């Protein structure tokens, strides 16, 4: 299954506001109908990162560690993960290892689908991990103060690019891109050296496909390039002015804005709406995850990482 993109929105009126009770929903028909799916999650435990591991759903929360579930969506807290921990990033590493990045507590690994975890931060000089990227026998971790690499299955880490906050990474095949507080940079040698393509704003999220790059800054503006970053255009002119958006992994190759219970699909300058039944109107959705048994949508505050 390809990792493609959704745009999920939250209400923005001069400042970001969130629903009082974060809610999880699932759609089993590609987004047309939705039903609640948060049984077992703490009421205030908004999901900040998630992934799948076999038939297991793995959800990281902002203050309550990691929760696990199967396709029945009965969530339970991972007994081996530290309590009261903010999880910023989760990665299924080769279907053999789960990797979790936290705020202030470094990196944790699990080899049994999230039931047991052990700390693995050797070499890290900053313990707030925002994102991961896996490729060509190497694992990268973006932190608040530098980009770190591991060549031994996340057992140890080495600084490869310092003095910057790395928020997300993505690849289009021959280039590796990193969204940072200083803008967007790329590497053509698997992270050995980096060149900045865009420096006008701090970049929170990004997505790439061949020559196309889509980015989002921390103010909710989206910036688009179709020539590998040689020229840039603001693309959020096609989106509602009073809403901001985040890029998250999804199921179909279009951008989606959940806005008052309706999804707007955006492809270039074309947009159209599809009513989504079962989603409360005005509820902000931050994360979307495609699974073998449905699309999950998380309402409430999103994570600091990918």
N, C-alpha and C positions, 0 to 999 in steps of 0.2 A: 504494500500500500504506500503510495507516494505521500510525502509530507508536503502539503500545499497550504493555502492560507485563508484565513478569515480575517475580517476587521470586526472587532467587537467594540461596542461603544459604552460610554458612561456619561451621565448628565454633567454638563459643564456650564456654570453660570457665574463666571468670574472666579470661582473656585470649585474644586471637585467635591461633589456630595455623593454619599453612598447610602444604600438602603440600610435600615436599622438591623435587619436580620438577613445575612447572606444566604442565598438559596441556590440549590443545585437542581438542574432540570436535565431530562434526557429526551431526545427525539429518535425514534426508530424508523422514521420515514423521510430522512434527509432534510429535516427542518420544518416540515409542514405542521406537525403536531408535537406538543411537548407535555411532559408530566414530571412532577417532583421526583427527585432522586437523591435526597440528602439524609436518608434514614441512618442514624448512627453518628453523623457528624455533629460536633458541638455547635449550638446555635450561633455562637459568635466566631466560629472557626472558619473564616473565609479561605477558600482555596487559592493559593498563590502560585502553584506549579503542579504539573501532573504529567504522567506518562503511563504506558502499559508495559507489562512484563508477562508474556504468555497471555493467559486469561485473567490475569490480575490487574486491577486498576490501582494505581499508586498516586495518591494525592498529598501534596505538601501544603501545609496551612501556614498562616502568618504568625500564629502564636501557640500552636498545639501539636507541633511535630508532624508526623506522617500517618495517614490513614490508608487502609487497604480494603479492597472489595473485589467480588467477582461479578459476573454478569447479573446477579440478583440484586446488586446495589445495596447490600447490607454492610455498611461501613464499620470498621473497627480500628482502633488505634494500634499502630505497629508497636508491639511490646518492647522491641529492642532499640527504638529510636529515642533520643533524649526528649523529655517532656518540655513544654513551654519554649519550644525552639521555632524560630521563623525559618521556613524553607523557601529559598529563592529560586532554585533550579533543580530539576530532576532529569536524569538521562538513563535510557536503556542502552548500555554499552555492549553491543554485539550479542544481545540476548543471553549474556552470561553474567552480567554484573549491573546492579543498580547503583548509580552515583548520585548523591544528594549534596547540594551546595547550600550553606546556611548563612545567616547573618551573625557574624561574630564568633561562630564555633567551627568554621572550616568545612572540611569535606568528610562525608561518611559513605561507606560502601556496604553493599549487601549482596551475597551470592545465593540467597535462597528466596528471592522474590519479595524482600522487605520484612521478613519475620525477624531477622537478626542483623545488626549493624555494627561496624567498627570504624573508629576514626582513622583517617588516612590523609593527614595534612603535612607530612614531612616535607620540608622545603618551602612551604608557603610562608611568606612574610606578611600577608594580610589574610585575615580569616573571614572576611565577608565576601562570599562567592556569589556572583550574579548570574553566570551562564556557563554552559559547556559546549564544546564542539569536538566531535570524534571524526578522525579521518586518517587513512594511510598508516595505521599502526601507532598513531599518536592521539593523545587526548589533551585538549586545551581547556583551561579554566580562566574565565574573566573575573577579576576581583575589583575591589574599590581602588586598589593601588597596584595595578599591573596585570599582565597576561602571563600565565604559567603553563608549562607543558609537562606531560608525563609520557614516558616511553616504556613504562613497566606496569601497565594496567592500573594506573592511578595509585600505585603504592608510594611513589615519591614524586616531587614536583620541582621544576627549575624555572626561574624567572627568564622570560624571553623578550618581554617588552614592559618597561616600567613607567612610573610616573603618569599613569592615566587610569581612569575608571572605564572598564570594559563592560558593556551592557548586553550585547548579543553578538553572535557570530553566524555567518552563513556562507555557503560556497556555491558557485555556478559551474564548477568543474576545474578550470585552470586557475581561478582566483579564489582566495579566501578573504572575506570581508569582515570587518569588526566595527560595530557601532560603539562609539566612545563619547566621553564628555567633551572631547576636543573635535568631534565630527566623525566622518567615516574614513577608515583607512583600509588598504588591501595589501595582500601578500601574494606573490607568485611563486614562492619557494617554501610552501607549507609552514609559513609563520616565521621563517628565519629573518626576513627583513620586511619593513612595512613602509608604505607611502600613503599620505593623506590625499583623498579625492575631494573631500568636502569639509570645510572648516567654519561655516557660518553659524552653526548651531550644534548643541549637544544632541546626540541621536540616541533615542531610547530603543527603537525596534527597527528591524530591516528584513527584507525578503528579496531574493534574487532569482532570476530565470534567464539563462543565456546572457544577452546584453542588457536586460532590463533590471533595474534596481528600484525598489520602493522602500522609503524610510519614513519614520515618524519621530518628531522631536518631542521634548517633554511638555510642550504647550499643546500637543494634539495636532499639530500641522503635519501633513504628509507631503513628502518631496519625492519626485519621480524622475528617473533618467532612463532613456531607451538606448543610450550609446555608451554603456559601461562607465558612466560618471563624467563624461566630457562636458555635458550640459545638463542642467537641472531645471525642473519646472515644479511650481506648487500645484499639487493635484487635489487639494481639499476644497477647491472651489466647487466641486461637484457634490460635496457632502453637506449635511445640515450645519448651519453656522453655529448653532448653540450646543453642539455636541463635539466631543473629542473621541479619538479612536486608538485602538491598540492592535498590533499585528500579533497573531498567535497561530500555532499550527491548527489546521482544519482539514476538511475533507474534499473540497472541490476547488478548481482553479478559477476562483473569482473572489472579490472582496465583499464582505458581508457586514452590514451595519444593523445591529439589533436596536430598533428605534420604535418605542411605543408599541411593542408586540409585532413589529413588521420588519422583515429583512429586506434591505435594499442591496441588490447585486450590482456591482460596478465593474464594468469592463471598458477601459478607455473613457470615452465621453458618454457611453450609453449607461443608463440606469433604469431599473424597473423594480416594482415592489411585489413581494409575495407575503400574504398574511400568514403569520405563524400562530396557530391556535394553542392556547395553554400557557403562554408567557404573559405575566402581568404587565400591563401597560406602564411605561415609565420606569420599570425596574432596570438598573444599569447592569449590563453583562460585560465581564472583563476577560474571561478565558473561555475558549472553545477547544474541545478535544475530540478527534475522530477515533472511534474504537470499532472493533469488529462487530459490536452489537448495538451501536447507536452513537449519536453525537451528544456529548455532554457540554452544558453551558453553565458557567459559574457566575453568579451575581455577587456584587459586593466589591471589596477592594482587591485589586490584583497584586501580584508580586513585584519585587524590585528587579527581578531578572527575567530569563526567558521562560 
